[in-house]
Structure formats: C-alpha cells, structure tokens
Amino acid sequence: MSSDTNKPEGSNAEPNKPICLIILGMAGAGKTSFTRRLSSKVINGSRPYLVNLDPACREVPYPANIDIRDTVDYKEVMKQYGLGPNGGIVTALNLFSTKFGQVVDLIEKAGKKHKYCVIDTPGQIEVFTWSASGTIVTETLASSCPTVVVYVMDTVRSVSPVTFMSNMLYACSILYKTRLPFIVVMNKIDVVNNSYAVEWMRDFEAFQEALNADGGGETEGGNTYIGNLTQSMALALDSFYSDLKCCGVSAHTGEGIDEFFKLVDESAEEYEREYKADWLKMRAEKLAEEKRKKEDELKKTDSVETVIDKKSLIDEVPIGRELSDMYLKHPGNESSSDDEGTENEPEIDDKPEDVAMFQEFLKKHIKPNDTQK
Ligand SMILES: Nc1nc2c(ncn2[C@@H]2O[C@H](COP(=O)(O)OP(=O)(O)OP(=O)(O)O)[C@@H](O)[C@H]2O)c(=O)[nH]1
C-alpha cells in the first residue's frame, strides 16, 4: 500500500475522504476500549481520526480530535430541561446533531492525513440507533464519506444461545435500518474464544443443540414459546449470517485488530460498489428539498409581516439560565454558576443549513402581528 494516499488497495474510495467507522454496541460491550485500541494503530503513517459522541462519559481514554463534551454541556442540559441521565444524553446528542454538518466538514478535511475516522457512540445503544440525531449523524456521514457500521458484541456475555440470538437480532435490526456495510466485532476473546459464536452462525444444528442443552427450548411442559421463536429466528437469520463480516478481537491485548482492518477495507469497497450511489442520490434530493423549502419560507416572510411570540421563547429556558449555557462552553468553564468571563463578539454563522434551521425555529415561534393588536 502506498504511503502517500489513504486510498484503500483495490478500492474506488475517494483518496481524500477517510473511511468512517461508527462504533455501536450494547452497554459494556467494549466500544470505548475498542476505539482506544484502534486509536493506537498506525496506518499509512497516521493514526485514525477520533470522534467521541458520548456526552456523559467522565473520561475519554483516547486522544479525541472531536469531543461532543467540548460543544454541549450534558449536565447543563439535564438541569435546564429537568431531564434524567438518558433524556440528557438524547437531548445533548440532538443539540450536537444540529451542527453535525460542520463536524463532517472537519472529518472530510482530516482525510488528507488520516485513512480512518473512528466514531465512538454513547453507552446506551438505543440513544444512537433509535433517535433522530443518530439518524442525522449516520446519514450525514454516509452521504459524504465511505461509512461502515461496526457492531461490538461482548463474546463473554453471549455464551448463552438466547442472549446470543438477542444480540444478533439487534445487530440485524441495525443493519436493516442503516443500509450500510456492517461488521460484527466479537470482543473480549482474551477471556472467551469466539469460535462457539462462529460455529452457531455457520451451523444451525450446532446452535439448536446448544439451545437444548441450555434448556432454552424446553420446560417441564415441553417446548416453550421462546424456544420455538428462537429456533425460527435462527433459521430466519441464516441469510443475515451468510453475508455477515465478523471477526474476534480483544480490545485489551490487540489480538484480531489486523484482521478487523482487512474487513474494514473490504467494507469500504462494498460501500463504493453497492451503497454510495444511493446515498449521493438521497443527499441530492434532500438538498433540493431544503432549497425549495427555504425559497417557500422566504416568500412567506416577505409577504406576511410577523412578530416574535416572546412569551413562548422566554418559556423555553427557566429564569436565570441561558440557552448558551448548554452550547460551546470553554473547557475551563465547568458550570453555569462560574464567574462571568469577558464577553466575546459572537461569531456570525450563516451557513445555509444553519439559516434553514433558524427559519424552522422562527416558524415555530412566530405568529402574524394581528394577534398583538
Ligand atoms: N477482558 C477484556 N475486557 C474488556 C475488553 N474490552 C473491554 N473490556 C472491559 O469491559 C468493560 C466495558 O468496557 P468499555 O470499553 O467501557 O465498554 P463500552 O461499551 O464503551 O461501555 P459503555 O460506553 O459504558 O456502554 C470494561 O471493564 C473494560 O475493561 C477486552 O477485550 N477484554
């Protein structure tokens, strides 16, 4: 492989765009440890570009190039909206996703130096996979750079056939939803070898035997509904398994990491071959739609004189707090109760997507001025 380009061997990937890896997995599967392991891998003279999307983690154990915590203060979000930890994470990610176009600009630029970009996601998988912000992040990335979904599975906790099946069903649902190349990483093989899982995926009868031995298929009264369902699922997942790329790794020892990168390069080629055209088409349609909406909005605001509904705006944030408390805090400014610093001139940000977002915001809070009379 040449050292002056980040283009994967044999792939048509654009040379200046990094291959983005979205790291997903159940809480505790080892996403952060795996990201940390990938961060130390030098490829083509550089390490992967690293993005942390978990607003709630206390420490990021790798040198993140972009860290959501530098942009959104998760604790402040919880306070201001009166949310619990999960609601706080979802809302923080929602706020961040409104700026994700700018993040992707940075990732694209990083492609000049970095062949890979690794994106670590929040601990609770559904926060990312079942939220609007997760979809925005995935779609924005996939329509700009070759993108691969990496599902980290805890090999130690999946030795029970029923747990294994649940994990695979989750993986399958993500594959179905994201429409991107997909790799299952069986982590923690320093503790339990992943050969049992590979055998279950390749040989339905072996899985069936394990299920019976585990008692998952039977009770005193005979076959259970869950047991029958698991068997049917295993058959249904057969075609999912047949094309699935998977490898065993240990985030602790580094075993299996080279094999993983081979699968990543294959997946990037798959993206170019099978997915890219659709994503580009989708992006073009979206841009056209946004442009049309913006023109409609401009026409409307030109023709109707409007005023801001101040009451509903003020109600958004409790008295004594500012919306800006949540956004873009200086790392040294830990809490909203800190002393006020020097006021800086606000940066004027007139990117088209921000203008469109502002128009949306105005639409929600504006009413015709005849209501004021
Ligand atoms: N033995 C072993 N333990 C691991 C491995 N990878 C992660 N762990 C351990 O698994 C636990 C969870 O790891 P994390 O990397 O925090 O997992 P995560 O998926 O990022 O966790 P959340 O973000 O909190 O959901 C930690 O105690 C790690 O030390 C591995 O390859 N081998």
The ligand as a Gaussian input file, in Angstrom:
#p B3LYP/6-31G(d) Opt

LIG

0 1
 N      -11.094000      -8.881000      29.222000
 C      -11.480000      -7.877000      28.452000
 N      -12.215000      -6.881000      28.960000
 C      -12.590000      -5.868000      28.128000
 C      -12.249000      -5.845000      26.768000
 N      -12.778000      -4.736000      26.226000
 C      -13.416000      -4.088000      27.206000
 N      -13.296000      -4.766000      28.361000
 C      -13.845000      -4.381000      29.668000
 O      -15.258000      -4.265000      29.545000
 C      -15.740000      -3.196000      30.350000
 C      -16.537000      -2.225000      29.473000
 O      -15.652000      -1.659000      28.527000
 P      -15.951000      -0.259000      27.841000
 O      -14.901000      -0.054000      26.827000
 O      -16.152000       0.786000      28.867000
 O      -17.327000      -0.593000      27.160000
 P      -18.358000       0.399000      26.443000
 O      -19.158000      -0.417000      25.506000
 O      -17.651000       1.573000      25.892000
 O      -19.170000       0.821000      27.701000
 P      -20.280000       1.979000      27.806000
 O      -19.885000       3.080000      26.883000
 O      -20.227000       2.374000      29.253000
 O      -21.523000       1.307000      27.442000
 C      -14.516000      -2.537000      30.972000
 O      -14.366000      -3.070000      32.271000
 C      -13.367000      -2.999000      30.094000
 O      -12.145000      -3.084000      30.788000
 C      -11.449000      -6.931000      26.255000
 O      -11.092000      -7.020000      25.083000
 N      -11.108000      -7.911000      27.148000

